[in-house]
């Protein structure tokens, strides 16, 4: 059975060391890290810090900005490609197995283009060279995922399933049945189908019994990972507003136990 993980950012503004310590104390076996460029020196310390605390690093989440530019001619698309290539290289440097990437925005979707497919091909080839898994996350991107997986075949090219994005943006896509044989990672969170609320499982309207059944039929992964980032202004945040970080993490762990 998969062990449990949670993203290092879980809505409580604590120093990274304290967040990782609390994750470990709550019983989690792994974490995932944000790999933005806000503080380059700090992010390069985090993988070893997590391991010293006793947490595996399941994956890093590549930064995203104008992700749609990947499919457009111009310097913005090349710049975003270089950002993703750098993230893959950093995964190799730190012994992190998987880079999770966005290839479109959550809302507006670009056309599938030749230049975009060629850029994704460069990402896959670099991931093969560095022996890092490239997990493409579902946003507003089902036609792009279909095109990529139809054209490109690699053991290093796979899928990151985001339950909240599916429920909110493409509830009929059935991503786990569609791409489950390529699964490298999961971002598990809930919403009510009206926005990307990043609630704990069972606090929205996702049918988690169905998710559990589909996950069992997918490629086996080492960690069931939560990506919870509840917005405090969201009405549902009242469920958590009075909880301490330790209480929230204990509840998060219990929800994964219920799901598993």
C-alpha positions as CSV (number, residue, x, y, z in Angstrom):
1,X,0.0,0.0,0.0
2,X,1.2,3.5,-0.8
3,X,2.5,5.6,2.1
4,X,1.2,9.1,2.8
5,X,2.6,12.4,1.7
6,X,1.6,16.1,1.8
7,X,2.9,19.2,0.0
8,X,5.3,21.2,2.1
9,X,3.0,24.2,1.9
10,X,-0.3,23.3,3.6
11,X,-1.8,26.7,4.2
12,X,0.0,27.6,7.5
13,X,2.7,30.3,7.2
14,X,5.4,28.6,9.3
15,X,9.2,28.4,8.6
16,X,9.9,25.6,6.2
17,X,11.8,23.6,8.9
18,X,8.9,23.8,11.3
19,X,6.5,22.8,8.5
20,X,8.5,19.7,7.6
21,X,8.9,18.8,11.3
22,X,5.2,19.0,11.8
23,X,4.5,16.9,8.7
24,X,6.8,14.2,10.1
25,X,5.2,14.4,13.6
26,X,1.8,14.0,12.1
27,X,2.8,10.6,10.6
28,X,3.5,11.4,7.0
29,X,6.3,9.6,5.2
30,X,7.0,12.1,2.4
31,X,6.6,15.6,1.2
32,X,6.7,17.5,-2.1
33,X,8.4,20.8,-2.6
34,X,7.7,24.0,-4.5
35,X,10.6,24.8,-6.8
36,X,10.1,28.5,-7.5
37,X,12.9,31.0,-7.8
38,X,11.8,33.2,-4.9
39,X,14.9,32.1,-2.9
40,X,17.2,29.9,-4.9
41,X,19.6,29.2,-2.0
42,X,16.8,28.3,0.3
43,X,15.1,25.8,-2.1
44,X,18.3,24.0,-2.7
45,X,18.6,23.4,1.1
46,X,15.1,22.0,1.4
47,X,15.6,18.4,0.0
48,X,18.4,17.6,2.4
49,X,16.5,19.3,5.3
50,X,13.4,17.1,4.6
51,X,15.5,14.0,4.5
52,X,17.3,14.8,7.8
53,X,13.9,15.2,9.4
54,X,12.9,11.8,8.0
55,X,10.8,12.7,5.0
56,X,11.3,11.4,1.5
57,X,10.9,14.0,-1.2
58,X,8.4,12.5,-3.6
59,X,8.6,15.2,-6.2
60,X,9.1,18.9,-6.8
61,X,6.5,21.2,-8.4
62,X,8.0,23.2,-11.2
63,X,7.2,27.0,-11.2
64,X,4.6,28.2,-13.6
65,X,3.8,31.6,-15.0
66,X,2.6,32.0,-18.6
67,X,2.4,28.3,-19.2
68,X,0.4,28.8,-22.4
69,X,3.4,30.4,-24.0
70,X,4.9,26.9,-24.2
71,X,2.6,26.4,-27.2
72,X,3.4,29.8,-28.9
73,X,6.3,31.1,-30.9
74,X,8.4,33.6,-29.1
75,X,10.8,34.3,-26.2
76,X,8.2,33.6,-23.5
77,X,7.8,30.1,-24.6
78,X,11.5,29.5,-24.8
79,X,11.9,31.1,-21.3
80,X,9.3,28.8,-19.8
81,X,11.0,25.8,-21.5
82,X,14.3,26.7,-19.9
83,X,12.6,27.0,-16.5
84,X,11.3,23.5,-16.8
85,X,14.6,22.1,-18.1
86,X,16.3,23.7,-15.1
87,X,13.8,22.1,-12.7
88,X,14.5,18.7,-14.2
89,X,18.2,19.3,-13.8
90,X,17.8,20.2,-10.2
91,X,15.8,17.0,-9.5
92,X,18.7,15.1,-10.9
93,X,21.2,17.1,-8.7
94,X,19.2,16.4,-5.5
95,X,18.1,12.8,-6.3
96,X,14.5,13.7,-6.5
97,X,12.6,11.2,-8.7
98,X,9.9,13.4,-10.3
99,X,9.3,16.9,-11.6
100,X,5.6,17.9,-11.8
101,X,4.9,20.5,-14.5
102,X,2.1,22.6,-15.9
103,X,1.8,22.8,-19.6
104,X,-1.4,25.0,-19.8
105,X,-3.2,27.4,-17.5
106,X,-6.2,26.3,-15.4
107,X,-8.6,28.5,-17.3
108,X,-7.7,29.6,-20.8
109,X,-6.4,26.8,-23.1
110,X,-4.1,27.4,-26.1
111,X,-4.1,25.4,-29.3
112,X,-2.0,22.3,-29.6
113,X,0.9,23.4,-31.9
114,X,3.9,21.9,-33.5
115,X,6.3,24.2,-31.6
116,X,4.7,23.2,-28.3
117,X,5.0,19.5,-29.1
118,X,8.7,20.0,-30.1
119,X,9.3,21.8,-26.8
120,X,7.7,18.9,-24.8
121,X,9.8,16.5,-26.8
122,X,12.9,18.4,-25.6
123,X,11.7,18.1,-22.0
124,X,11.2,14.4,-22.4
125,X,14.7,13.9,-23.9
126,X,16.3,15.9,-21.1
127,X,14.3,13.9,-18.5
128,X,15.6,10.7,-20.1
129,X,19.2,12.0,-20.0
130,X,18.9,13.1,-16.4
131,X,16.9,9.9,-15.4
132,X,14.1,12.1,-13.9
133,X,10.4,11.4,-14.3
134,X,8.4,14.1,-16.0
135,X,4.8,14.2,-14.6
136,X,2.4,16.4,-16.5
137,X,-0.4,17.7,-14.4
138,X,-4.0,17.9,-15.7
139,X,-5.2,21.5,-15.8
140,X,-7.2,22.8,-18.8
141,X,-5.1,20.5,-20.9
142,X,-6.8,17.2,-21.9
143,X,-6.3,17.7,-25.7
144,X,-2.7,18.5,-25.0
145,X,-2.2,15.4,-22.8
146,X,-3.9,13.2,-25.4
147,X,-1.6,14.6,-28.1
148,X,1.6,14.3,-26.1
149,X,1.0,10.7,-25.0
150,X,0.0,9.7,-28.5
151,X,3.1,11.2,-30.1
152,X,5.8,10.7,-27.4
153,X,6.6,7.4,-25.8
154,X,9.1,7.3,-22.9
155,X,9.4,5.5,-19.5
156,X,10.2,9.0,-18.2
157,X,7.0,10.7,-19.5
158,X,4.0,10.3,-17.3
159,X,1.1,11.9,-15.5
160,X,0.3,13.7,-12.2
161,X,-3.3,13.4,-11.3
162,X,-4.9,16.4,-9.7
163,X,-8.3,15.5,-8.3
164,X,-9.4,19.0,-7.7
165,X,-8.6,20.2,-11.2
166,X,-10.5,17.3,-12.7
167,X,-13.6,17.9,-10.6
168,X,-13.6,21.6,-11.3
169,X,-12.5,21.9,-14.9
170,X,-13.1,18.6,-16.7
171,X,-15.3,16.3,-14.5
172,X,-16.1,13.9,-17.4
173,X,-12.5,13.4,-18.5
174,X,-11.9,10.4,-16.2
175,X,-8.2,11.1,-16.1
176,X,-7.3,8.1,-13.9
177,X,-8.8,5.6,-16.4
178,X,-7.4,7.6,-19.3
179,X,-3.8,8.0,-18.1
180,X,-3.5,5.7,-15.1
181,X,-0.9,3.5,-16.7
182,X,1.4,6.6,-16.8
183,X,0.8,7.7,-13.2
184,X,3.8,9.1,-11.4
185,X,2.2,11.3,-8.7
186,X,-1.1,12.5,-7.3
187,X,-2.3,15.8,-6.0
188,X,-5.3,14.9,-3.9
189,X,-7.7,17.6,-2.7
190,X,-11.4,18.4,-2.8
191,X,-13.8,21.1,-4.0
192,X,-17.5,21.6,-4.7
193,X,-17.1,21.9,-8.5
194,X,-17.3,25.7,-8.4
195,X,-13.6,26.6,-7.9
196,X,-10.2,25.2,-7.2
197,X,-10.6,25.3,-3.4
198,X,-7.9,22.7,-2.4
199,X,-10.0,21.4,0.5
200,X,-9.3,18.1,2.4
201,X,-10.8,15.0,0.9
202,X,-14.5,14.5,1.9
203,X,-15.1,18.2,2.5
204,X,-16.2,18.9,-1.0
205,X,-18.3,16.9,-3.5
206,X,-15.7,14.6,-5.1
207,X,-16.8,10.9,-5.0
208,X,-13.8,9.5,-3.2
209,X,-15.0,5.9,-3.3
210,X,-14.8,6.1,-7.1
211,X,-11.3,7.8,-7.0
212,X,-10.1,5.0,-4.7
213,X,-11.3,2.3,-7.0
214,X,-9.7,3.9,-10.0
215,X,-6.4,4.5,-8.2
216,X,-6.2,0.7,-7.5
217,X,-6.3,0.1,-11.2
218,X,-3.5,2.6,-12.0
219,X,0.2,2.2,-12.1
220,X,1.4,1.8,-8.6
221,X,2.9,4.9,-7.0
222,X,4.8,5.1,-3.7
223,X,2.8,7.9,-2.1
224,X,-0.7,9.2,-1.8
225,X,0.0,13.0,-1.6
226,X,-2.3,15.7,-0.5
227,X,-2.0,19.2,-2.1
228,X,-4.2,21.2,0.3
229,X,-4.1,25.0,0.2
230,X,-7.4,26.2,1.5
231,X,-8.3,29.8,0.9
232,X,-9.2,31.4,4.2
233,X,-11.9,33.6,2.5
234,X,-13.6,30.5,1.1
235,X,-16.8,29.6,2.9
236,X,-15.6,26.0,3.4
237,X,-12.4,27.3,5.2
238,X,-14.6,27.6,8.3
239,X,-14.0,23.9,8.7
240,X,-10.3,24.5,9.4
241,X,-10.1,28.1,10.6
242,X,-9.8,27.4,14.2
243,X,-7.4,24.4,13.9
244,X,-3.8,24.7,14.8
245,X,-1.2,23.5,12.2
246,X,-0.8,20.2,14.2
247,X,-4.6,19.7,14.4
248,X,-5.0,20.4,10.7
249,X,-2.2,17.9,9.8
250,X,-3.7,15.2,12.0
251,X,-7.1,15.7,10.3
252,X,-5.3,15.6,6.9
253,X,-3.6,12.3,7.8
254,X,-6.9,10.8,9.0
255,X,-8.6,11.7,5.7
256,X,-5.9,9.9,3.8
257,X,-6.4,6.8,6.0
258,X,-10.1,7.0,5.2
259,X,-9.3,7.2,1.5
260,X,-6.7,4.4,1.6
